[in-house]
Amino acid sequence: MRRVDELPQNRIHFSFPAVTVVREAASVQDVAKVVCALPRIPMGVMSCVVDLGIYYRLSFTAADREFPTVVVDATGCQTVLGIGPTRWVAGSPNFWRRLGKAMALAAPAYETFRGTGGALG
């Protein structure tokens, strides 16, 4: 997992490193299942919170096989790209909790991945 902060001038802080490697197969498989279960993004007009340019690149591998990178926006409309039709993580707080659990974070939630301080107040 790699966090990308396109607007570092916002000075948003995180409680975990920008790059985390999860090697436990069961944890990786759990995250992959949660990603695949995310709903498709709703059709039509949407109103989203401000996009602060924070997203996560999830790279999955198995033995000698590499899978497409999944890109999860932590702000804005919280879209998920890389697994076929655009998915939607907003409204699925279980995703952030299970991703954080796989990363061995204490009490992970959406706010953990969105960050604190800076432009967030």
Buried (B, 14 or more C-beta within 10 A) or exposed (E): BBBEBEBEEBEBEBBBEEEBEBEEEEBBEBBBEBBEEBEEBEEEEEEEEEBBBBBBBBEBEEEEEEEEEBBBBBBBBBBBBBBEEEBBBBEBEEBBBBBBBBBEBEEBEBEBBBBEEBBBE
